[in-house]
Amino acid sequence: MTVRVVGAGLAGCEAAWALANEGIEVRLYEMKPQKYSPAHHNPSFAELVCSNSLKAQRIGSAAGMLKEEMRLLGSLVVDCALKTSVAAGGALAVDRDAFSALVTEKILAHEKIEVVHGEVTEIPDDGYTIVATGPLTSDTLAKQIEALCGGSLSFFDAAAPIVTFQSVDMEKAFFAARYERGDDDYINCPFSKEEYETFYEALRTAESAELHAFDRPEKHVYEGCMPIEIMAKRGADTIRYGPLKPVGLRDPRTGHRPWAVVQLRRENRDGTLYNLVGFQTNLKFGEQKRVFSMIPGLENAEFVRYGVMHRNTFIDSPRLLDRTFRLRRNGKIYFAGQITGVEGYIESAMSGILAGKHLARILLGKPELILPRDCMCGALSHYISDESVVDFQPMGCNMGILPPAETRIKDKQQRYLTVAERGLLHLKTVLESE
């Protein structure tokens, strides 16, 4: 049995590595150097495009926790990153060329991996395949994936920021549905006239991030997901009659309708994460933190994801994939990488490890690997397969998707460390019982 892996980015290399180390033959397809995406230039595998940083190293951080889990799972990416690291304070940063060269060297040297260069334009319907083609999947293959997934494919990522429920000041915000229709589904952050005017001016003048040419959306898509800051420039009342409209709501503290309201909608079933409704944005991350923290109740908000607008081919994973990254409607096809809705280098690599390991267990007749919900890879696997998620948007590793600590810990660093140590302990227990 030979498994096809399409794409030799971080996810594809990890998937191939995980399968090959279980003794399974792998055919790894990569269109470079015959063809490059608009963002790629290096013929080597696992090319890092936007940054050389793989985020924080400390265990008490989401990224540090995830990398330690990946190390326990036998990650090729983490191993190569450590061997090609450069000084970067508390972060794991790498020499990009050396990193990609080392990953490529190890993949090419593995006796169970055959590399095939050239563009894949269709997904074969025989045998097992892991699709790991990344956020800049070629147009031809993207159409094939869209057909395979029943049209559930996004070519542009316009996402609002997400905050943790724990960080919302509920002394200022309140639960309610408009006209009391529903079960108080939204958290409402009410503005006075003065607060709104100050916020509006900051939003109108905030600095936007520069878009690459290949990230710029077509006009009709851009209009359909209008950035909140662009909408604000159309007039002081535009957003107040749009996503910030206060109609049908009454502030229980005053008994009156607010001047404007920002609504937060539950992002996950556990209610630990909430997104800012209607706040698709292209503001720089620092500007988002500064301006959106002016919203009443969000002064100390913890942003687990900032709003983004860029080209990002991803599938509606909660409707399509199970927790093993397998396509529900076709048990022989798996997906890995950012196309699944995990966001970031290490998250993409993690999904490749898991897709490879889960598929290997199927082929070897082993029982399913059940990952603890309180480890980061388990939480991300749950997020991308949780059918309760509404308006699915990509997510990177963050402490907000983990179950909270059993006891309340006020100090954030200690709280995060406690949660990370708990998850790592449970993952080690599962792996050691294999």
C-alpha positions as CSV (number, residue, x, y, z in Angstrom):
1,M,0.0,0.0,0.0
2,T,1.4,3.4,-1.0
3,V,-0.2,6.6,0.4
4,R,-0.2,9.7,-1.7
5,V,0.6,13.0,0.0
6,V,0.0,16.1,-2.1
7,G,2.1,19.1,-1.2
8,A,5.6,19.2,0.4
9,G,5.0,22.1,2.7
10,L,5.3,21.7,6.5
11,A,2.1,19.7,6.8
12,G,2.8,17.4,3.8
13,C,6.4,16.7,5.0
14,E,5.2,15.9,8.5
15,A,2.4,13.6,7.1
16,A,4.9,11.8,4.9
17,W,7.4,11.5,7.7
18,A,4.8,10.1,10.2
19,L,3.6,7.5,7.7
20,A,7.1,6.5,6.5
21,N,8.3,6.0,10.1
22,E,5.5,3.5,10.6
23,G,6.9,1.5,7.6
24,I,4.3,2.7,5.1
25,E,5.3,3.6,1.5
26,V,4.7,7.2,0.7
27,R,4.6,9.0,-2.7
28,L,5.0,12.7,-2.0
29,Y,3.9,15.1,-4.7
30,E,5.4,18.6,-5.0
31,M,4.8,21.0,-7.9
32,K,8.0,23.0,-7.3
33,P,10.3,23.6,-9.0
34,Q,8.2,23.1,-12.2
35,K,5.6,25.6,-10.9
36,Y,5.6,28.1,-8.0
37,S,2.8,29.8,-6.2
38,P,2.9,33.6,-6.1
39,A,4.5,33.5,-2.6
40,H,7.0,30.7,-3.0
41,H,10.5,31.0,-4.4
42,N,12.7,28.3,-2.8
43,P,12.7,24.9,-4.6
44,S,13.2,23.2,-1.2
45,F,10.4,21.6,0.8
46,A,8.8,23.2,3.9
47,E,9.5,26.7,2.7
48,L,8.8,29.4,5.3
49,V,7.3,32.4,3.5
50,C,6.2,35.2,5.8
51,S,8.4,34.8,8.9
52,N,11.2,32.7,10.2
53,S,9.7,32.5,13.7
54,L,7.9,29.5,15.0
55,K,6.7,31.5,18.0
56,A,7.5,31.2,21.7
57,Q,9.4,28.4,23.3
58,R,8.2,28.5,26.9
59,I,5.9,25.7,27.8
60,G,3.5,28.1,29.5
61,S,2.5,29.5,26.1
62,A,0.2,28.1,23.5
63,A,3.0,27.8,20.9
64,G,5.5,26.4,23.3
65,M,3.0,23.8,24.5
66,L,2.2,22.8,21.0
67,K,5.8,22.4,19.9
68,E,6.5,20.2,23.0
69,E,3.5,18.0,22.0
70,M,4.8,17.8,18.5
71,R,8.2,16.8,19.8
72,L,6.5,14.0,21.8
73,L,4.8,12.9,18.6
74,G,8.1,12.7,16.6
75,S,7.9,16.0,14.7
76,L,10.3,16.4,11.8
77,V,9.7,20.2,11.7
78,V,10.5,20.8,15.4
79,D,13.7,18.6,15.1
80,C,14.9,20.5,12.0
81,A,14.0,23.9,13.6
82,L,16.0,23.2,16.7
83,K,19.0,22.2,14.6
84,T,18.8,25.4,12.4
85,S,17.7,27.9,15.0
86,V,19.0,31.5,15.3
87,A,19.0,33.8,18.3
88,A,15.5,35.3,18.8
89,G,15.0,35.8,22.6
90,G,12.3,33.5,23.8
91,A,11.1,32.5,20.4
92,L,12.2,29.6,18.2
93,A,13.4,31.3,15.0
94,V,15.3,29.5,12.2
95,D,17.6,30.2,9.3
96,R,14.9,29.8,6.7
97,D,17.1,28.4,3.9
98,A,19.0,26.0,6.2
99,F,15.7,24.8,7.8
100,S,14.1,24.0,4.4
101,A,17.3,22.4,3.1
102,L,17.4,20.1,6.2
103,V,13.8,19.1,5.9
104,T,14.3,18.4,2.2
105,E,17.4,16.4,2.9
106,K,15.7,14.2,5.5
107,I,12.7,13.6,3.3
108,L,14.8,12.6,0.3
109,A,16.9,10.3,2.4
110,H,14.0,8.3,3.8
111,E,13.8,4.9,2.1
112,K,10.0,4.8,2.4
113,I,9.4,8.2,0.7
114,E,9.3,8.7,-3.1
115,V,9.2,12.3,-4.3
116,V,7.3,13.1,-7.5
117,H,7.8,16.7,-8.9
118,G,5.0,18.3,-10.9
119,E,1.6,19.8,-10.4
120,V,-1.3,17.6,-9.2
121,T,-4.5,18.6,-10.9
122,E,-6.9,16.1,-9.6
123,I,-7.4,13.9,-6.6
124,P,-7.3,10.2,-7.5
125,D,-10.3,8.2,-6.4
126,D,-8.3,5.0,-5.7
127,G,-6.1,4.4,-2.6
128,Y,-5.4,6.8,0.3
129,T,-4.5,10.4,-0.2
130,I,-3.5,13.2,2.2
131,V,-4.2,16.7,0.7
132,A,-1.7,19.2,2.2
133,T,-1.6,21.9,-0.5
134,G,-1.7,25.0,1.7
135,P,-3.4,28.4,1.6
136,L,-2.2,29.1,-2.0
137,T,-3.4,25.9,-3.6
138,S,-3.2,26.1,-7.4
139,D,-6.5,27.1,-9.0
140,T,-6.8,23.9,-10.9
141,L,-6.5,21.7,-7.9
142,A,-8.6,24.1,-5.8
143,K,-11.5,23.5,-8.2
144,Q,-11.1,19.7,-7.8
145,I,-11.1,20.1,-4.0
146,E,-14.2,22.3,-4.2
147,A,-16.1,19.7,-6.2
148,L,-15.0,17.0,-3.8
149,C,-16.2,19.0,-0.8
150,G,-19.5,19.9,-2.3
151,G,-18.6,23.5,-2.9
152,S,-17.5,24.2,0.7
153,L,-14.3,26.0,-0.1
154,S,-13.2,29.5,0.8
155,F,-10.8,31.4,-1.4
156,F,-10.6,34.4,0.9
157,D,-10.2,34.7,4.6
158,A,-12.0,37.7,6.1
159,A,-12.2,37.0,9.8
160,A,-13.2,39.0,12.8
161,P,-11.1,39.0,16.0
162,I,-11.7,36.4,18.7
163,V,-11.4,37.0,22.5
164,T,-11.7,34.8,25.5
165,F,-14.9,34.9,27.5
166,Q,-12.8,35.0,30.7
167,S,-11.3,38.3,29.7
168,V,-14.6,40.1,29.0
169,D,-15.7,42.5,31.7
170,M,-19.2,41.4,32.4
171,E,-19.7,44.3,34.8
172,K,-19.9,46.4,31.6
173,A,-21.2,43.9,29.1
174,F,-24.4,41.9,29.3
175,F,-26.0,38.9,27.7
176,A,-29.1,39.5,25.6
177,A,-30.7,38.8,22.2
178,R,-32.4,41.5,20.2
179,Y,-36.0,42.0,21.2
180,E,-35.5,39.2,23.6
181,R,-35.7,36.7,20.7
182,G,-33.5,33.8,21.6
183,D,-31.7,32.6,24.7
184,D,-29.5,35.6,25.4
185,D,-27.1,34.3,22.7
186,Y,-24.9,37.3,22.5
187,I,-22.6,39.3,24.8
188,N,-23.4,43.0,24.2
189,C,-20.8,45.7,24.8
190,P,-22.8,49.0,25.0
191,F,-21.4,52.5,24.1
192,S,-22.5,55.8,25.4
193,K,-22.5,58.6,22.8
194,E,-19.2,60.0,24.1
195,E,-17.5,56.5,24.2
196,Y,-18.7,55.8,20.7
197,E,-17.4,59.0,19.2
198,T,-13.9,58.4,20.7
199,F,-13.9,54.8,19.5
200,Y,-15.1,55.9,16.0
201,E,-12.4,58.4,15.6
202,A,-9.7,55.9,16.6
203,L,-11.1,53.3,14.2
204,R,-11.4,55.7,11.3
205,T,-7.7,56.8,11.6
206,A,-6.2,53.4,12.5
207,E,-3.4,52.0,10.4
208,S,-4.1,49.1,8.0
209,A,-1.8,46.3,7.1
210,E,-0.4,46.2,3.5
211,L,-1.8,43.4,1.4
212,H,0.4,41.5,-1.0
213,A,-0.8,41.4,-4.6
214,F,-1.9,37.8,-4.4
215,D,-3.8,38.6,-1.1
216,R,-6.0,41.3,-2.6
217,P,-9.5,40.1,-3.0
218,E,-11.7,40.7,-6.0
219,K,-14.0,43.6,-5.7
220,H,-17.2,41.6,-5.2
221,V,-15.6,39.6,-2.4
222,Y,-14.2,42.8,-0.8
223,E,-17.7,44.4,-0.8
224,G,-19.2,41.2,0.7
225,C,-16.8,41.2,3.7
226,M,-16.3,45.0,4.1
227,P,-13.6,45.8,6.7
228,I,-15.0,47.6,9.7
229,E,-12.5,50.4,9.3
230,I,-13.5,51.0,5.7
231,M,-17.1,51.0,6.6
232,A,-16.4,53.6,9.3
233,K,-14.8,55.9,6.8
234,R,-18.2,56.2,5.0
235,G,-19.6,58.2,7.8
236,A,-20.0,58.4,11.6
237,D,-23.3,56.6,11.6
238,T,-22.6,53.9,9.0
239,I,-21.4,51.3,11.5
240,R,-23.9,52.5,14.1
241,Y,-26.7,51.6,11.6
242,G,-24.8,48.5,10.6
243,P,-22.9,45.9,12.8
244,L,-23.1,48.2,15.9
245,K,-26.8,49.0,15.7
246,P,-28.4,49.0,19.2
247,V,-32.0,48.4,18.1
248,G,-33.8,45.8,20.1
249,L,-31.4,45.9,23.0
250,R,-31.6,47.6,26.4
251,D,-28.7,48.0,28.8
252,P,-29.9,46.4,32.2
253,R,-27.7,48.9,34.1
254,T,-29.4,52.0,32.7
255,G,-32.8,50.6,31.4
256,H,-32.1,52.5,28.1
257,R,-31.0,51.6,24.6
258,P,-27.3,52.2,24.2
259,W,-26.0,54.6,21.6
260,A,-24.2,51.7,19.9
261,V,-23.5,48.1,20.7
262,V,-20.7,45.7,19.7
263,Q,-22.0,42.1,19.9
264,L,-19.9,39.1,20.6
265,R,-21.0,35.7,19.3
266,R,-20.0,32.4,20.8
267,E,-17.3,30.8,18.8
268,N,-17.3,27.3,20.3
269,R,-19.6,25.0,22.1
270,D,-17.8,25.4,25.4
271,G,-18.4,29.1,25.3
272,T,-14.7,29.9,26.1
273,L,-14.3,32.0,22.9
274,Y,-16.3,34.8,21.4
275,N,-15.9,36.7,18.1
276,L,-16.7,40.3,17.4
277,V,-19.6,40.3,15.1
278,G,-19.1,42.2,11.9
279,F,-15.6,43.2,12.7
280,Q,-13.8,41.8,9.7
281,T,-10.7,43.9,9.5
282,N,-7.3,44.5,7.8
283,L,-5.9,46.7,10.6
284,K,-2.4,45.9,11.9
285,F,-2.6,43.6,14.9
286,G,-1.2,46.3,17.2
287,E,-3.9,48.7,16.0
288,Q,-6.6,46.1,16.6
289,K,-5.5,45.6,20.2
290,R,-5.4,49.4,20.8
291,V,-8.7,50.3,19.1
292,F,-10.8,47.3,20.0
293,S,-9.7,47.5,23.6
294,M,-11.6,50.8,23.6
295,I,-14.9,48.9,23.4
296,P,-16.7,48.9,26.8
297,G,-16.1,45.5,28.4
298,L,-13.0,44.7,26.2
299,E,-10.5,47.0,27.9
300,N,-8.5,43.9,29.1
301,A,-9.7,41.5,26.4
302,E,-7.4,38.7,25.5
303,F,-7.3,38.3,21.8
304,V,-6.6,34.7,20.8
305,R,-6.9,35.7,17.1
306,Y,-6.8,39.0,15.4
307,G,-8.9,39.8,12.4
308,V,-7.3,39.0,9.0
309,M,-8.0,39.5,5.3
310,H,-5.9,37.5,2.9
311,R,-6.0,34.8,0.3
312,N,-6.5,31.6,2.2
313,T,-7.9,28.4,0.6
314,F,-9.6,26.4,3.3
315,I,-12.5,24.0,3.6
316,D,-15.4,24.1,5.9
317,S,-13.8,21.5,8.1
318,P,-16.4,21.1,10.9
319,R,-18.9,20.0,8.3
320,L,-16.4,17.9,6.3
321,L,-13.7,16.4,8.5
322,D,-13.7,14.2,11.6
323,R,-11.2,14.6,14.4
324,T,-8.6,12.5,12.6
325,F,-8.6,15.0,9.6
326,R,-10.4,12.4,7.5
327,L,-13.1,13.4,5.0
328,R,-16.4,12.2,6.4
329,R,-17.8,11.5,3.0
330,N,-14.8,9.6,1.7
331,G,-12.8,7.7,4.3
332,K,-9.7,7.4,2.0
333,I,-9.1,11.1,1.8
334,Y,-7.4,13.2,4.5
335,F,-6.6,16.8,4.7
336,A,-3.7,18.5,6.5
337,G,-2.3,22.0,6.9
338,Q,-3.9,25.4,6.6
339,I,-6.4,24.1,4.1
340,T,-8.1,22.5,7.2
341,G,-8.5,25.7,9.0
342,V,-5.5,25.5,11.4
343,E,-3.6,28.7,11.0
344,G,0.2,29.1,11.4
345,Y,3.4,27.2,10.6
346,I,3.5,24.9,13.6
347,E,-0.3,24.3,13.6
348,S,0.0,23.2,10.0
349,A,2.9,20.9,10.8
350,M,0.9,19.5,13.7
351,S,-2.1,18.7,11.5
352,G,0.3,16.8,9.1
353,I,1.7,14.7,11.9
354,L,-1.8,13.8,13.1
355,A,-3.2,13.1,9.7
356,G,-0.3,10.8,9.0
357,K,-0.4,9.0,12.4
358,H,-4.2,8.6,12.2
359,L,-4.0,7.1,8.7
360,A,-1.1,4.9,9.6
361,R,-3.1,3.4,12.4
362,I,-6.0,2.6,10.0
363,L,-3.6,0.9,7.6
364,L,-1.8,-1.1,10.4
365,G,-5.1,-2.2,12.0
366,K,-4.4,-0.3,15.2
367,P,-7.1,1.4,17.4
368,E,-7.7,5.1,16.9
369,L,-5.4,7.5,18.7
370,I,-7.7,9.4,21.1
371,L,-6.1,12.7,22.0
372,P,-6.9,14.5,25.2
373,R,-9.1,17.6,24.8
374,D,-6.8,19.5,27.2
375,C,-3.7,19.1,25.1
376,M,-3.2,21.7,22.3
377,C,-3.2,19.2,19.4
378,G,-6.3,17.6,20.8
379,A,-8.1,20.9,21.2
380,L,-7.2,22.0,17.6
381,S,-8.4,18.7,16.3
382,H,-11.7,19.2,18.1
383,Y,-12.0,22.8,16.8
384,I,-11.7,21.9,13.2
385,S,-14.2,19.0,13.5
386,D,-16.7,20.6,15.9
387,E,-20.0,20.8,14.0
388,S,-21.3,23.4,16.5
389,V,-18.9,26.0,15.2
390,V,-20.8,28.7,13.2
391,D,-19.2,30.6,10.4
392,F,-16.0,28.6,10.6
393,Q,-12.8,30.6,10.4
394,P,-9.2,29.4,10.7
395,M,-7.7,29.2,14.2
396,G,-4.1,29.1,15.5
397,C,-3.0,27.6,18.8
398,N,-4.2,29.6,21.8
399,M,-5.0,28.9,25.4
400,G,-8.6,29.9,24.9
401,I,-9.5,26.6,23.2
402,L,-8.3,24.6,26.1
403,P,-10.6,23.7,29.1
404,P,-9.9,26.1,31.9
405,A,-7.8,25.1,35.0
406,E,-9.7,23.2,37.6
407,T,-9.0,25.9,40.2
408,R,-9.1,29.6,39.6
409,I,-5.6,31.0,39.2
410,K,-5.4,34.8,39.0
411,D,-1.9,35.1,37.7
412,K,-2.1,34.6,33.9
413,Q,1.4,33.1,33.4
414,Q,0.9,30.6,36.3
415,R,-2.6,29.8,35.0
416,Y,-1.2,29.1,31.5
417,L,1.7,27.0,32.8
418,T,-0.7,24.9,34.9
419,V,-3.0,24.3,32.0
420,A,0.0,23.4,29.7
421,E,1.5,21.0,32.2
422,R,-1.8,19.3,32.7
423,G,-2.3,18.8,28.9
424,L,1.2,17.6,28.4
425,L,0.9,15.1,31.2
426,H,-2.3,13.7,29.7
427,L,-0.8,13.4,26.3
428,K,2.3,11.7,27.6
429,T,0.0,9.2,29.4
430,V,-1.9,8.4,26.2
431,L,1.3,8.0,24.2
432,E,3.0,5.9,26.8
433,S,0.1,3.5,27.0
434,E,0.4,2.7,23.3
